Amino acid sequence: MDNPFIIKSYEAKELFCDREEELQQLLRNATGHTDTTLISQRRIGKTGLILRLFDELSSTHPDIQTIYMDIFASQSLDDFIKMMAEAAMRAFRPKSSLLDKLMIFIKALRPQISFDPITGEPQLQISYQTTHEKEHTLRGLFEFLDGQNTPIVMAIDEFQQIREYPEQNMEALLRTYIQQTKNITFVFCGSKKHIMADIFTNERKPFYSSTAFLALDKIPIEKYKAFIVNLFNKRNRNIQPEAADFILEWTHRHTYYTQQLCHTIYNNGAINIGLDEVKNACAQLLQQGEAVYLQYRQMLTEKQWRFLISIAKEGKVTQITAGDFLRKHKIGTPSSVQRLADSLCEKGLLNAETSLHRTEYTVNDVFFSHWLERL
């Protein structure tokens, strides 16, 4: 029987936990032509929520066309254009008039079109002579999509990546083209909160005050517990309440890691699941990740490594420059520790969650954090 705990993307609403309030807000914005900025920590479920939104729109508003693009791996305007065109090609149904029109438009750009040998998805390679040609192509893509008289909801995931592009005018360029569209509603998703906040709340930036905001937090414990127990029960597996509690505590209710642990427990095949079965799966996951974790060790300086271990052993730290913390772990001066934290956040190994009154630091990968605790 298929494992009901999905760890990749989205499959069906029956396998999707909660997020009802967030879904309803996104639905209102999508159907009301209100652009949205969706911010959350990485792997906490924003991509799944977007695909859940698209699934709901296909049922309730079949006239709306949805397009999803993830620009995390992009490095330039060239990549953005390529990914946008490929996303549109994937979204439009085969043999539809929209796809036919899009292919005619793309062929006018003289691209090289190939297909991924595994997924079969189209891949484009477009050659440009000048920066003006790139900008003209991007504007043309937006104008083409907007000109089909079909309402479109376009989600751009990891939107903060545009700040890494060599093109210095990327935000202004996108804002100019986006604000001219009439039939496209955008969802800008991002996992680096401070960058996303600067893009959309800094009055000196082009996207200032142009969207509604939605912050994605952890799923409430009782709802997540009921979801886990129910999915096991529906497949004739019995999980003890304390075992479900341990899962949510050990994974910190972080969506990806919770799903991964439940997925592993299910795959292990136990019919009656107690604490022993859960802890065995935890040990299994840490063992599986050890090769990667040891590679991290090779990437980091001794001080960075010791600092990561200190954060993992504490679980979370709100005052990394406090004297008690520095003395306990023997990790340097306040200024040097702040530099360590900044560099590890930049590498994506440390997460800094900032609220009105404090910044809370945790190791980004929950499983890696548990592995470090044992050192």
LUMTIMI-56099 format. One record per residue (C-alpha): x, y, z; residue number from 1. Coordinates in steps of 0.05 Angstrom, whole numbers. Example, Ala and Ser with C-alpha at 12.3 -4.5 7.8 and 13.67 -1.06 7.14 Angstrom:
<node xx="246" yy="-90" zz="156" tiba="1"/>
<node xx="273" yy="-21" zz="143" tiba="2"/>
END
This chain:
<node xx="0" yy="0" zz="0" tiba="1"/>
<node xx="26" yy="70" zz="-18" tiba="2"/>
<node xx="57" yy="109" zz="39" tiba="3"/>
<node xx="8" yy="164" zz="58" tiba="4"/>
<node xx="61" yy="210" zz="88" tiba="5"/>
<node xx="84" yy="251" zz="28" tiba="6"/>
<node xx="154" yy="280" zz="30" tiba="7"/>
<node xx="156" yy="307" zz="-41" tiba="8"/>
<node xx="109" yy="363" zz="-63" tiba="9"/>
<node xx="34" yy="349" zz="-60" tiba="10"/>
<node xx="-12" yy="293" zz="-81" tiba="11"/>
<node xx="-82" yy="301" zz="-53" tiba="12"/>
<node xx="-119" yy="343" zz="-2" tiba="13"/>
<node xx="-133" yy="280" zz="39" tiba="14"/>
<node xx="-58" yy="274" zz="51" tiba="15"/>
<node xx="-49" yy="348" zz="67" tiba="16"/>
<node xx="-52" yy="372" zz="139" tiba="17"/>
<node xx="-93" yy="432" zz="160" tiba="18"/>
<node xx="-72" yy="502" zz="133" tiba="19"/>
<node xx="-146" yy="517" zz="125" tiba="20"/>
<node xx="-142" yy="590" zz="146" tiba="21"/>
<node xx="-81" yy="603" zz="102" tiba="22"/>
<node xx="-114" yy="567" zz="44" tiba="23"/>
<node xx="-177" yy="609" zz="50" tiba="24"/>
<node xx="-137" yy="673" zz="51" tiba="25"/>
<node xx="-98" yy="652" zz="-11" tiba="26"/>
<node xx="-163" yy="633" zz="-46" tiba="27"/>
<node xx="-193" yy="701" zz="-31" tiba="28"/>
<node xx="-131" yy="736" zz="-56" tiba="29"/>
<node xx="-125" yy="693" zz="-118" tiba="30"/>
<node xx="-198" yy="701" zz="-139" tiba="31"/>
<node xx="-198" yy="774" zz="-118" tiba="32"/>
<node xx="-137" yy="792" zz="-160" tiba="33"/>
<node xx="-95" yy="810" zz="-99" tiba="34"/>
<node xx="-21" yy="793" zz="-103" tiba="35"/>
<node xx="7" yy="758" zz="-42" tiba="36"/>
<node xx="75" yy="752" zz="-8" tiba="37"/>
<node xx="80" yy="684" zz="26" tiba="38"/>
<node xx="138" yy="678" zz="75" tiba="39"/>
<node xx="161" yy="617" zz="115" tiba="40"/>
<node xx="222" yy="580" zz="137" tiba="41"/>
<node xx="247" yy="530" zz="86" tiba="42"/>
<node xx="213" yy="462" zz="83" tiba="43"/>
<node xx="156" yy="482" zz="128" tiba="44"/>
<node xx="104" yy="471" zz="74" tiba="45"/>
<node xx="96" yy="533" zz="31" tiba="46"/>
<node xx="105" yy="495" zz="-35" tiba="47"/>
<node xx="54" yy="443" zz="-13" tiba="48"/>
<node xx="6" yy="499" zz="6" tiba="49"/>
<node xx="13" yy="531" zz="-62" tiba="50"/>
<node xx="-1" yy="465" zz="-97" tiba="51"/>
<node xx="-60" yy="454" zz="-50" tiba="52"/>
<node xx="-85" yy="523" zz="-71" tiba="53"/>
<node xx="-77" yy="504" zz="-144" tiba="54"/>
<node xx="-115" yy="439" zz="-132" tiba="55"/>
<node xx="-172" yy="477" zz="-99" tiba="56"/>
<node xx="-174" yy="528" zz="-155" tiba="57"/>
<node xx="-179" yy="472" zz="-207" tiba="58"/>
<node xx="-241" yy="447" zz="-171" tiba="59"/>
<node xx="-275" yy="512" zz="-153" tiba="60"/>
<node xx="-251" yy="558" zz="-209" tiba="61"/>
<node xx="-233" yy="515" zz="-269" tiba="62"/>
<node xx="-229" yy="577" zz="-313" tiba="63"/>
<node xx="-166" yy="600" zz="-275" tiba="64"/>
<node xx="-99" yy="576" zz="-304" tiba="65"/>
<node xx="-45" yy="563" zz="-252" tiba="66"/>
<node xx="31" yy="568" zz="-263" tiba="67"/>
<node xx="84" yy="549" zz="-212" tiba="68"/>
<node xx="158" yy="565" zz="-219" tiba="69"/>
<node xx="214" yy="553" zz="-169" tiba="70"/>
<node xx="273" yy="600" zz="-182" tiba="71"/>
<node xx="317" yy="575" zz="-124" tiba="72"/>
<node xx="369" yy="548" zz="-174" tiba="73"/>
<node xx="368" yy="609" zz="-219" tiba="74"/>
<node xx="429" yy="654" zz="-224" tiba="75"/>
<node xx="410" yy="708" zz="-274" tiba="76"/>
<node xx="356" yy="740" zz="-316" tiba="77"/>
<node xx="370" yy="688" zz="-370" tiba="78"/>
<node xx="352" yy="632" zz="-321" tiba="79"/>
<node xx="289" yy="669" zz="-298" tiba="80"/>
<node xx="263" yy="675" zz="-369" tiba="81"/>
<node xx="279" yy="602" zz="-384" tiba="82"/>
<node xx="244" yy="578" zz="-321" tiba="83"/>
<node xx="183" yy="622" zz="-333" tiba="84"/>
<node xx="175" yy="596" zz="-404" tiba="85"/>
<node xx="185" yy="524" zz="-382" tiba="86"/>
<node xx="135" yy="533" zz="-325" tiba="87"/>
<node xx="82" yy="559" zz="-373" tiba="88"/>
<node xx="95" yy="501" zz="-421" tiba="89"/>
<node xx="85" yy="451" zz="-363" tiba="90"/>
<node xx="22" yy="486" zz="-339" tiba="91"/>
<node xx="-16" yy="488" zz="-404" tiba="92"/>
<node xx="-52" yy="424" zz="-422" tiba="93"/>
<node xx="-26" yy="385" zz="-482" tiba="94"/>
<node xx="-64" yy="399" zz="-546" tiba="95"/>
<node xx="-95" yy="462" zz="-515" tiba="96"/>
<node xx="-100" yy="526" zz="-556" tiba="97"/>
<node xx="-60" yy="563" zz="-502" tiba="98"/>
<node xx="-2" yy="515" zz="-508" tiba="99"/>
<node xx="-4" yy="520" zz="-584" tiba="100"/>
<node xx="-1" yy="596" zz="-580" tiba="101"/>
<node xx="55" yy="593" zz="-528" tiba="102"/>
<node xx="96" yy="547" zz="-572" tiba="103"/>
<node xx="89" yy="594" zz="-631" tiba="104"/>
<node xx="111" yy="652" zz="-587" tiba="105"/>
<node xx="171" yy="613" zz="-559" tiba="106"/>
<node xx="193" yy="589" zz="-628" tiba="107"/>
<node xx="198" yy="661" zz="-650" tiba="108"/>
<node xx="255" yy="667" zz="-599" tiba="109"/>
<node xx="295" yy="615" zz="-637" tiba="110"/>
<node xx="306" yy="570" zz="-577" tiba="111"/>
<node xx="337" yy="501" zz="-573" tiba="112"/>
<node xx="283" yy="456" zz="-544" tiba="113"/>
<node xx="301" yy="389" zz="-511" tiba="114"/>
<node xx="266" yy="343" zz="-463" tiba="115"/>
<node xx="289" yy="317" zz="-396" tiba="116"/>
<node xx="305" yy="243" zz="-407" tiba="117"/>
<node xx="274" yy="224" zz="-340" tiba="118"/>
<node xx="214" yy="270" zz="-330" tiba="119"/>
<node xx="200" yy="285" zz="-403" tiba="120"/>
<node xx="191" yy="358" zz="-386" tiba="121"/>
<node xx="212" yy="410" zz="-438" tiba="122"/>
<node xx="278" yy="447" zz="-429" tiba="123"/>
<node xx="296" yy="511" zz="-466" tiba="124"/>
<node xx="360" yy="544" zz="-485" tiba="125"/>
<node xx="352" yy="615" zz="-512" tiba="126"/>
<node xx="411" yy="656" zz="-539" tiba="127"/>
<node xx="413" yy="731" zz="-530" tiba="128"/>
<node xx="459" yy="783" zz="-561" tiba="129"/>
<node xx="444" yy="841" zz="-514" tiba="130"/>
<node xx="412" yy="856" zz="-447" tiba="131"/>
<node xx="358" yy="893" zz="-485" tiba="132"/>
<node xx="339" yy="828" zz="-520" tiba="133"/>
<node xx="331" yy="793" zz="-453" tiba="134"/>
<node xx="287" yy="848" zz="-425" tiba="135"/>
<node xx="246" yy="849" zz="-489" tiba="136"/>
<node xx="235" yy="773" zz="-483" tiba="137"/>
<node xx="214" yy="778" zz="-410" tiba="138"/>
<node xx="165" yy="834" zz="-426" tiba="139"/>
<node xx="139" yy="793" zz="-484" tiba="140"/>
<node xx="126" yy="732" zz="-440" tiba="141"/>
<node xx="86" yy="773" zz="-390" tiba="142"/>
<node xx="48" yy="807" zz="-446" tiba="143"/>
<node xx="33" yy="740" zz="-480" tiba="144"/>
<node xx="6" yy="708" zz="-416" tiba="145"/>
<node xx="-34" yy="770" zz="-398" tiba="146"/>
<node xx="-62" yy="777" zz="-468" tiba="147"/>
<node xx="-98" yy="709" zz="-470" tiba="148"/>
<node xx="-159" yy="736" zz="-433" tiba="149"/>
<node xx="-153" yy="678" zz="-385" tiba="150"/>
<node xx="-145" yy="692" zz="-310" tiba="151"/>
<node xx="-77" yy="665" zz="-287" tiba="152"/>
<node xx="-49" yy="654" zz="-217" tiba="153"/>
<node xx="27" yy="651" zz="-220" tiba="154"/>
<node xx="68" yy="629" zz="-160" tiba="155"/>
<node xx="142" yy="647" zz="-160" tiba="156"/>
<node xx="177" yy="606" zz="-106" tiba="157"/>
<node xx="242" yy="628" zz="-71" tiba="158"/>
<node xx="231" yy="698" zz="-100" tiba="159"/>
<node xx="287" yy="728" zz="-59" tiba="160"/>
<node xx="336" yy="694" zz="-107" tiba="161"/>
<node xx="329" yy="753" zz="-154" tiba="162"/>
<node xx="374" yy="791" zz="-105" tiba="163"/>
<node xx="431" yy="744" zz="-126" tiba="164"/>
<node xx="426" yy="761" zz="-200" tiba="165"/>
<node xx="482" yy="803" zz="-232" tiba="166"/>
<node xx="428" yy="847" zz="-263" tiba="167"/>
<node xx="422" yy="905" zz="-215" tiba="168"/>
<node xx="354" yy="928" zz="-240" tiba="169"/>
<node xx="317" yy="862" zz="-233" tiba="170"/>
<node xx="267" yy="885" zz="-181" tiba="171"/>
<node xx="249" yy="948" zz="-219" tiba="172"/>
<node xx="244" yy="909" zz="-284" tiba="173"/>
<node xx="198" yy="857" zz="-256" tiba="174"/>
<node xx="155" yy="908" zz="-219" tiba="175"/>
<node xx="147" yy="948" zz="-283" tiba="176"/>
<node xx="123" yy="888" zz="-324" tiba="177"/>
<node xx="81" yy="858" zz="-268" tiba="178"/>
<node xx="42" yy="920" zz="-252" tiba="179"/>
<node xx="21" yy="926" zz="-325" tiba="180"/>
<node xx="-13" yy="858" zz="-324" tiba="181"/>
<node xx="-89" yy="855" zz="-316" tiba="182"/>
<node xx="-104" yy="781" zz="-318" tiba="183"/>
<node xx="-47" yy="752" zz="-276" tiba="184"/>
<node xx="-47" yy="748" zz="-200" tiba="185"/>
<node xx="19" yy="733" zz="-167" tiba="186"/>
<node xx="41" yy="695" zz="-105" tiba="187"/>
<node xx="113" yy="712" zz="-86" tiba="188"/>
<node xx="140" yy="659" zz="-40" tiba="189"/>
<node xx="205" yy="663" zz="0" tiba="190"/>
<node xx="243" yy="630" zz="56" tiba="191"/>
<node xx="293" yy="684" zz="73" tiba="192"/>
<node xx="248" yy="730" zz="114" tiba="193"/>
<node xx="295" yy="789" zz="121" tiba="194"/>
<node xx="306" yy="793" zz="45" tiba="195"/>
<node xx="233" yy="783" zz="28" tiba="196"/>
<node xx="214" yy="836" zz="80" tiba="197"/>
<node xx="264" yy="885" zz="49" tiba="198"/>
<node xx="237" yy="872" zz="-21" tiba="199"/>
<node xx="164" yy="884" zz="-2" tiba="200"/>
<node xx="166" yy="931" zz="58" tiba="201"/>
<node xx="224" yy="977" zz="43" tiba="202"/>
<node xx="194" yy="1041" zz="17" tiba="203"/>
<node xx="256" yy="1053" zz="-26" tiba="204"/>
<node xx="246" yy="988" zz="-65" tiba="205"/>
<node xx="201" yy="978" zz="-127" tiba="206"/>
<node xx="155" yy="925" zz="-96" tiba="207"/>
<node xx="141" yy="967" zz="-34" tiba="208"/>
<node xx="70" yy="957" zz="-7" tiba="209"/>
<node xx="48" yy="921" zz="-71" tiba="210"/>
<node xx="21" yy="856" zz="-40" tiba="211"/>
<node xx="-18" yy="826" zz="18" tiba="212"/>
<node xx="25" yy="787" zz="68" tiba="213"/>
<node xx="18" yy="716" zz="94" tiba="214"/>
<node xx="68" yy="685" zz="142" tiba="215"/>
<node xx="67" yy="609" zz="148" tiba="216"/>
<node xx="79" yy="582" zz="218" tiba="217"/>
<node xx="80" yy="511" zz="246" tiba="218"/>
<node xx="16" yy="470" zz="245" tiba="219"/>
<node xx="-19" yy="469" zz="314" tiba="220"/>
<node xx="2" yy="407" zz="353" tiba="221"/>
<node xx="-68" yy="377" zz="364" tiba="222"/>
<node xx="-86" yy="383" zz="290" tiba="223"/>
<node xx="-21" yy="352" zz="269" tiba="224"/>
<node xx="-27" yy="296" zz="320" tiba="225"/>
<node xx="-98" yy="280" zz="297" tiba="226"/>
<node xx="-74" yy="280" zz="224" tiba="227"/>
<node xx="-17" yy="231" zz="239" tiba="228"/>
<node xx="-60" yy="183" zz="280" tiba="229"/>
<node xx="-116" yy="185" zz="228" tiba="230"/>
<node xx="-70" yy="169" zz="169" tiba="231"/>
<node xx="-40" yy="110" zz="206" tiba="232"/>
<node xx="-108" yy="85" zz="228" tiba="233"/>
<node xx="-137" yy="89" zz="158" tiba="234"/>
<node xx="-84" yy="40" zz="135" tiba="235"/>
<node xx="-95" yy="-8" zz="193" tiba="236"/>
<node xx="-36" yy="16" zz="233" tiba="237"/>
<node xx="-43" yy="34" zz="307" tiba="238"/>
<node xx="1" yy="88" zz="335" tiba="239"/>
<node xx="2" yy="101" zz="410" tiba="240"/>
<node xx="-13" yy="173" zz="431" tiba="241"/>
<node xx="54" yy="181" zz="466" tiba="242"/>
<node xx="89" yy="158" zz="402" tiba="243"/>
<node xx="53" yy="212" zz="361" tiba="244"/>
<node xx="72" yy="264" zz="415" tiba="245"/>
<node xx="145" yy="243" zz="411" tiba="246"/>
<node xx="145" yy="250" zz="335" tiba="247"/>
<node xx="120" yy="322" zz="339" tiba="248"/>
<node xx="167" yy="340" zz="395" tiba="249"/>
<node xx="229" yy="309" zz="362" tiba="250"/>
<node xx="215" yy="342" zz="295" tiba="251"/>
<node xx="194" yy="409" zz="326" tiba="252"/>
<node xx="131" yy="404" zz="284" tiba="253"/>
<node xx="172" yy="424" zz="224" tiba="254"/>
<node xx="130" yy="398" zz="166" tiba="255"/>
<node xx="184" yy="365" zz="123" tiba="256"/>
<node xx="218" yy="329" zz="181" tiba="257"/>
<node xx="152" yy="307" zz="212" tiba="258"/>
<node xx="131" yy="278" zz="145" tiba="259"/>
<node xx="199" yy="245" zz="135" tiba="260"/>
<node xx="198" yy="211" zz="203" tiba="261"/>
<node xx="126" yy="187" zz="194" tiba="262"/>
<node xx="143" yy="163" zz="124" tiba="263"/>
<node xx="201" yy="122" zz="152" tiba="264"/>
<node xx="160" yy="93" zz="208" tiba="265"/>
<node xx="106" yy="72" zz="158" tiba="266"/>
<node xx="157" yy="41" zz="111" tiba="267"/>
<node xx="187" yy="0" zz="169" tiba="268"/>
<node xx="121" yy="-38" zz="169" tiba="269"/>
<node xx="102" yy="-42" zz="243" tiba="270"/>
<node xx="27" yy="-52" zz="255" tiba="271"/>
<node xx="29" yy="-28" zz="327" tiba="272"/>
<node xx="73" yy="33" zz="335" tiba="273"/>
<node xx="100" yy="54" zz="402" tiba="274"/>
<node xx="159" yy="95" zz="427" tiba="275"/>
<node xx="209" yy="40" zz="409" tiba="276"/>
<node xx="187" yy="39" zz="336" tiba="277"/>
<node xx="191" yy="115" zz="332" tiba="278"/>
<node xx="260" yy="119" zz="364" tiba="279"/>
<node xx="286" yy="64" zz="318" tiba="280"/>
<node xx="263" yy="106" zz="258" tiba="281"/>
<node xx="297" yy="168" zz="288" tiba="282"/>
<node xx="363" yy="130" zz="295" tiba="283"/>
<node xx="355" yy="104" zz="224" tiba="284"/>
<node xx="347" yy="174" zz="195" tiba="285"/>
<node xx="407" yy="201" zz="233" tiba="286"/>
<node xx="449" yy="143" zz="207" tiba="287"/>
<node xx="425" yy="155" zz="136" tiba="288"/>
<node xx="445" yy="229" zz="141" tiba="289"/>
<node xx="513" yy="218" zz="172" tiba="290"/>
<node xx="553" yy="220" zz="107" tiba="291"/>
<node xx="524" yy="288" zz="90" tiba="292"/>
<node xx="535" yy="314" zz="161" tiba="293"/>
<node xx="608" yy="294" zz="158" tiba="294"/>
<node xx="614" yy="333" zz="93" tiba="295"/>
<node xx="588" yy="395" zz="129" tiba="296"/>
<node xx="646" yy="385" zz="179" tiba="297"/>
<node xx="695" yy="389" zz="122" tiba="298"/>
<node xx="663" yy="454" zz="97" tiba="299"/>
<node xx="668" yy="491" zz="163" tiba="300"/>
<node xx="722" yy="521" zz="206" tiba="301"/>
<node xx="734" yy="493" zz="275" tiba="302"/>
<node xx="699" yy="553" zz="307" tiba="303"/>
<node xx="639" yy="548" zz="261" tiba="304"/>
<node xx="632" yy="474" zz="276" tiba="305"/>
<node xx="637" yy="484" zz="352" tiba="306"/>
<node xx="586" yy="541" zz="348" tiba="307"/>
<node xx="537" yy="497" zz="310" tiba="308"/>
<node xx="545" yy="442" zz="362" tiba="309"/>
<node xx="531" yy="492" zz="418" tiba="310"/>
<node xx="467" yy="516" zz="385" tiba="311"/>
<node xx="445" yy="443" zz="374" tiba="312"/>
<node xx="458" yy="424" zz="446" tiba="313"/>
<node xx="417" yy="483" zz="471" tiba="314"/>
<node xx="361" yy="469" zz="420" tiba="315"/>
<node xx="350" yy="543" zz="409" tiba="316"/>
<node xx="387" yy="605" zz="432" tiba="317"/>
<node xx="360" yy="676" zz="435" tiba="318"/>
<node xx="421" yy="710" zz="465" tiba="319"/>
<node xx="482" yy="684" zz="427" tiba="320"/>
<node xx="525" yy="740" zz="455" tiba="321"/>
<node xx="504" yy="730" zz="528" tiba="322"/>
<node xx="561" yy="717" zz="576" tiba="323"/>
<node xx="531" yy="653" zz="605" tiba="324"/>
<node xx="525" yy="622" zz="536" tiba="325"/>
<node xx="595" yy="642" zz="514" tiba="326"/>
<node xx="627" yy="616" zz="578" tiba="327"/>
<node xx="588" yy="551" zz="578" tiba="328"/>
<node xx="610" yy="533" zz="508" tiba="329"/>
<node xx="677" yy="569" zz="504" tiba="330"/>
<node xx="663" yy="597" zz="435" tiba="331"/>
<node xx="693" yy="667" zz="435" tiba="332"/>
<node xx="675" yy="740" zz="443" tiba="333"/>
<node xx="606" yy="771" zz="428" tiba="334"/>
<node xx="631" yy="803" zz="363" tiba="335"/>
<node xx="664" yy="740" zz="337" tiba="336"/>
<node xx="603" yy="698" zz="355" tiba="337"/>
<node xx="558" yy="745" zz="317" tiba="338"/>
<node xx="602" yy="737" zz="256" tiba="339"/>
<node xx="599" yy="662" zz="264" tiba="340"/>
<node xx="523" yy="665" zz="267" tiba="341"/>
<node xx="519" yy="710" zz="206" tiba="342"/>
<node xx="565" yy="665" zz="164" tiba="343"/>
<node xx="527" yy="602" zz="183" tiba="344"/>
<node xx="460" yy="635" zz="167" tiba="345"/>
<node xx="489" yy="655" zz="99" tiba="346"/>
<node xx="510" yy="582" zz="87" tiba="347"/>
<node xx="439" yy="559" zz="104" tiba="348"/>
<node xx="461" yy="517" zz="163" tiba="349"/>
<node xx="433" yy="563" zz="217" tiba="350"/>
<node xx="364" yy="594" zz="220" tiba="351"/>
<node xx="352" yy="662" zz="252" tiba="352"/>
<node xx="278" yy="673" zz="268" tiba="353"/>
<node xx="267" yy="746" zz="284" tiba="354"/>
<node xx="207" yy="772" zz="322" tiba="355"/>
<node xx="191" yy="841" zz="351" tiba="356"/>
<node xx="233" yy="830" zz="414" tiba="357"/>
<node xx="286" yy="778" zz="397" tiba="358"/>
<node xx="322" yy="734" zz="347" tiba="359"/>
<node xx="320" yy="659" zz="359" tiba="360"/>
<node xx="375" yy="616" zz="329" tiba="361"/>
<node xx="367" yy="542" zz="313" tiba="362"/>
<node xx="404" yy="493" zz="268" tiba="363"/>
<node xx="366" yy="495" zz="202" tiba="364"/>
<node xx="363" yy="419" zz="192" tiba="365"/>
<node xx="325" yy="386" zz="249" tiba="366"/>
<node xx="357" yy="318" zz="238" tiba="367"/>
<node xx="427" yy="348" zz="233" tiba="368"/>
<node xx="414" yy="385" zz="298" tiba="369"/>
<node xx="397" yy="319" zz="334" tiba="370"/>
<node xx="460" yy="288" zz="305" tiba="371"/>
<node xx="502" yy="345" zz="331" tiba="372"/>
<node xx="471" yy="339" zz="400" tiba="373"/>
<node xx="504" yy="272" zz="408" tiba="374"/>
<node xx="575" yy="297" zz="396" tiba="375"/>
END
